[in-house]
Amino acid sequence: MNALERSYAAAERVTADWAKSFYFASRFLPVPKKRAIFALYDFCRHADNLVDDRGDRPVDDVRAEIEALDTEVRAIHAGRAPSDPRWLALHDTLSRYDVPLEPLTDLLVGVAIDLEPVEFEDFTTLHQYCHYVAGGVGLMLGPVLGAPPRHFRDPGIGLGVAMQLTNVLRDIGEDLDRDRVYLPREELARFGLSRADLERRVMTPELTRFMIFQVDRARRYFRNADPVVGLFPRDGSRLTVRLLQQTYAGILDVIEAQGYDVFRQRAFTTTRRKMAILARAVWYERFVAVPVPSERSA
């Protein structure tokens, strides 16, 4: 196995270990596309782990690593060979697919936000964060999976934002442990809540109403992103995107089924539920026509 193949193999292992829903959905892709999204995920995961796994290292040291990664990915995107063989798969992917630079560097801006304690004042700030760390991922995957860029940008970003809003709701307790409150302070106050109420980790009528509002909005983002599915070819790419959409949206169903109590246990889509989603998605692909935006709608 040469260095490039080792890099792709390592990227696949990272994806399988860290992103089980993403890895599950990818199994239906042609091999070149599958390898490419593993390479992109490996970059995203590495950037995220620089912050989340920093331990006791000084913030300035981690910030310098993020800046170095920014320099590296800009060079790779410009066509230069990577200085670290880990990124050979990323270099190969960017040479094969027209992935824009913007979402790669925006991701690094987003993860750097988490180097400091997080408290967002309003939904505009939360939405911008979601755009950086997840909406841009959609912009990375679109060219690889074959979506026409003329129509893809807004629904692609919207799907990424929906997925990140779901992460925020699922991980409220874990984020509190990291001194991060992504839920907008303005919206908490509207429901008669504060950070202290979250810290108590006890479901009250006010917190339940707040969570219902948040789940409903995340679902609305998933619905608004529906047009993105029809943009992909039927080579497994459309099925993969549908699975990602429905598997993540299924986490919201689990949160609801748990009485919106995300502190008692972590909400996740079980293997059995994923198989049911898969069966429904395959049926939909075979028997239901998916509308594709016309050129006039651009």
C-alpha positions in Angstrom: 0.0 0.0 0.0 1.5 3.3 -1.0 1.3 6.6 0.9 -1.8 7.8 -0.9 -3.7 4.6 -0.2 -2.6 4.7 3.5 -4.0 8.2 3.7 -7.3 7.2 2.3 -7.5 4.1 4.5 -6.8 6.2 7.6 -9.5 8.7 6.6 -12.0 5.9 6.3 -11.1 4.6 9.8 -11.6 8.0 11.2 -15.0 8.3 9.6 -16.1 4.8 10.7 -15.0 5.6 14.3 -16.3 9.1 14.7 -19.3 9.5 12.3 -21.3 6.3 12.3 -24.4 7.7 10.6 -22.3 9.4 8.0 -20.3 6.2 7.4 -23.6 4.2 7.2 -25.0 6.5 4.6 -21.8 6.4 2.5 -21.9 2.7 1.8 -24.1 3.2 -1.2 -21.7 5.6 -3.0 -19.3 4.7 -5.9 -15.9 4.0 -4.5 -14.2 7.3 -5.8 -16.9 9.4 -4.2 -16.8 7.4 -1.0 -13.1 7.8 -0.7 -13.4 11.6 -1.3 -16.0 12.2 1.4 -13.8 10.2 3.8 -10.9 12.5 3.0 -13.0 15.6 3.6 -14.5 14.2 6.8 -11.0 13.4 8.1 -10.0 17.1 7.6 -13.2 18.2 9.4 -12.7 15.8 12.3 -9.1 16.7 12.8 -9.9 20.4 12.9 -12.7 19.7 15.5 -10.4 17.5 17.6 -7.7 20.1 17.8 -10.1 22.0 20.0 -12.2 19.3 21.7 -9.2 17.1 22.6 -6.8 19.9 23.5 -6.7 18.9 27.2 -4.7 21.3 29.2 -2.7 22.8 26.3 -2.7 26.6 26.2 -5.3 28.1 23.9 -2.6 30.1 22.0 -0.9 26.8 21.1 -4.1 25.3 19.7 -4.9 28.5 17.9 -1.5 28.4 16.3 -2.2 24.8 15.1 -5.5 25.9 13.6 -3.6 28.7 11.8 -1.1 26.2 10.5 -3.8 23.9 9.3 -5.4 26.9 7.5 -2.1 27.6 5.8 -1.8 23.9 4.8 -5.3 23.6 3.4 -4.9 26.8 1.4 -1.7 25.4 -0.1 -3.3 22.0 -0.9 -6.3 23.7 -2.5 -3.9 25.7 -4.7 -2.4 22.4 -5.9 0.7 22.2 -3.8 1.7 18.9 -2.3 0.9 18.6 1.5 3.7 18.9 4.0 2.1 16.1 6.1 1.4 12.7 4.3 -1.9 12.5 6.3 -3.3 15.0 3.8 -2.4 13.1 0.7 -6.0 11.9 0.3 -7.3 15.4 0.8 -4.9 16.7 -1.8 -6.0 14.0 -4.2 -9.7 14.7 -3.6 -9.3 18.4 -4.1 -7.5 17.7 -7.4 -10.4 15.6 -8.6 -13.4 17.6 -7.5 -14.2 21.3 -7.6 -14.5 21.8 -3.9 -14.4 25.5 -3.0 -11.9 26.8 -0.5 -14.4 28.9 1.4 -16.1 26.1 3.4 -12.7 24.5 4.3 -11.4 27.7 5.8 -14.8 28.7 7.3 -14.8 25.4 9.3 -11.5 26.5 10.9 -13.1 29.8 11.9 -16.0 27.9 13.4 -13.9 25.5 15.5 -11.7 28.3 16.8 -14.9 29.8 18.4 -14.9 26.9 20.7 -11.5 27.7 22.1 -13.1 30.1 24.5 -16.2 29.7 26.6 -19.3 29.9 24.4 -22.5 31.9 25.1 -24.5 33.0 22.1 -26.8 36.0 22.5 -29.2 35.4 19.6 -30.2 32.9 16.9 -28.3 35.0 14.3 -25.1 34.2 16.0 -26.0 30.5 16.4 -26.9 30.3 12.8 -23.6 31.8 11.7 -21.7 29.2 13.9 -23.8 26.4 12.4 -23.0 27.7 8.9 -19.2 27.7 9.7 -19.0 24.2 11.2 -21.7 22.3 9.3 -23.3 24.3 6.5 -20.0 24.5 4.8 -19.6 20.8 5.0 -22.6 20.6 2.6 -20.7 22.9 0.2 -17.7 20.5 0.4 -19.8 17.4 -0.4 -22.0 18.9 -3.1 -19.3 18.9 -5.8 -18.1 15.5 -4.8 -21.6 13.9 -4.9 -22.5 15.7 -8.1 -24.9 18.5 -7.3 -25.0 21.4 -9.8 -23.5 24.4 -8.0 -26.1 26.7 -9.6 -28.8 25.3 -7.3 -27.0 23.7 -4.5 -25.6 26.4 -2.2 -28.7 27.5 -0.2 -30.3 24.1 0.4 -26.9 22.6 0.9 -26.1 25.0 3.6 -29.6 24.7 5.1 -29.2 20.9 5.5 -25.9 21.4 7.2 -27.4 23.9 9.6 -30.3 21.6 10.3 -27.9 18.8 11.2 -25.8 21.1 13.5 -28.9 22.4 15.2 -29.8 18.8 16.0 -26.3 18.3 17.4 -26.7 21.3 19.6 -30.0 20.0 21.1 -28.7 16.5 21.5 -25.4 17.6 23.3 -26.7 20.3 25.6 -25.3 18.5 28.7 -22.0 17.6 27.2 -21.5 21.2 26.0 -22.3 22.5 29.4 -19.4 20.4 30.7 -17.2 22.2 28.2 -18.4 25.6 29.2 -20.4 26.0 26.0 -24.0 27.2 25.7 -25.0 27.4 22.1 -28.7 28.0 22.8 -29.4 31.7 22.4 -29.6 33.6 25.6 -32.3 35.8 24.1 -34.5 32.7 23.4 -33.9 31.2 26.8 -35.1 34.4 28.4 -38.2 34.4 26.2 -39.2 31.1 27.8 -38.3 32.4 31.3 -35.0 30.4 31.4 -31.4 31.2 32.0 -28.1 29.2 31.8 -28.6 28.3 35.5 -31.8 26.4 34.6 -29.8 24.4 32.0 -27.1 23.7 34.6 -29.7 22.1 36.9 -30.4 19.6 34.2 -33.9 19.1 35.3 -36.8 19.2 32.9 -39.4 21.8 33.9 -42.5 22.9 32.0 -40.6 26.0 30.8 -37.6 24.0 29.6 -39.9 21.5 27.9 -41.7 24.2 26.0 -38.3 25.7 25.0 -37.1 22.3 23.7 -40.3 21.9 21.7 -39.7 25.2 20.1 -36.1 24.3 19.3 -37.0 20.9 17.9 -39.7 22.3 15.7 -37.4 24.8 14.2 -34.7 22.2 13.5 -37.4 20.1 11.7 -38.4 23.2 9.7 -34.8 23.5 8.5 -34.8 19.9 7.5 -38.0 20.4 5.5 -36.7 23.5 3.9 -33.6 21.6 2.8 -35.7 18.9 1.0 -35.0 20.3 -2.5 -31.3 19.4 -2.1 -32.0 15.7 -2.4 -33.3 15.9 -6.0 -30.1 17.7 -7.1 -27.9 14.5 -6.8 -27.5 11.7 -9.4 -29.0 8.3 -8.9 -25.6 6.6 -8.5 -26.0 6.2 -4.8 -25.4 9.9 -4.1 -29.1 10.8 -3.9 -29.7 7.9 -1.6 -26.8 8.9 0.6 -28.0 12.4 1.1 -31.5 11.2 1.8 -30.2 8.8 4.5 -28.1 11.6 6.1 -31.1 13.9 6.2 -33.5 11.3 7.6 -31.1 9.7 10.0 -30.2 13.1 11.6 -33.9 14.2 11.6 -34.6 10.9 13.4 -32.5 12.2 16.3 -35.1 14.9 16.8 -37.8 12.1 17.0 -35.8 10.4 19.7 -35.4 13.6 21.7 -39.2 14.1 21.5 -39.8 10.4 22.5 -37.6 11.0 25.6 -39.8 13.8 26.7 -37.2 16.3 25.4 -35.0 15.3 28.3 -31.5 15.3 26.7 -29.8 15.2 30.1 -30.9 11.7 31.1 -29.5 9.9 28.1 -28.0 10.7 24.7 -30.4 10.7 21.8 -29.2 8.6 18.8 -30.6 6.7 15.9 -30.4 3.0 16.6 -29.2 0.5 14.0 -32.8 -0.9 13.8 -34.1 2.6 13.1 -31.4 3.2 10.5 -32.4 0.1 8.7 -36.1 1.2 8.7 -35.0 4.6 7.3 -32.9 2.8 4.7 -35.9 0.7 3.5 -38.1 3.7 3.3 -35.4 5.7 1.5 -34.8 2.9 -1.1 -38.6 2.7 -1.7 -38.8 6.4 -2.2 -35.9 6.4 -4.6 -37.5 3.6 -6.7 -41.1 4.8 -6.8 -41.3 8.5 -6.0 -40.2 11.2 -8.5 -38.0 13.8 -6.8 -38.5 17.3 -8.3 -35.3 19.0 -9.5 -35.2 22.8 -9.7 -35.4 24.2 -13.2 -33.0 26.7 -14.6 -35.7 29.4 -14.3 -35.7 29.0 -10.6 -32.0 29.8 -10.2 
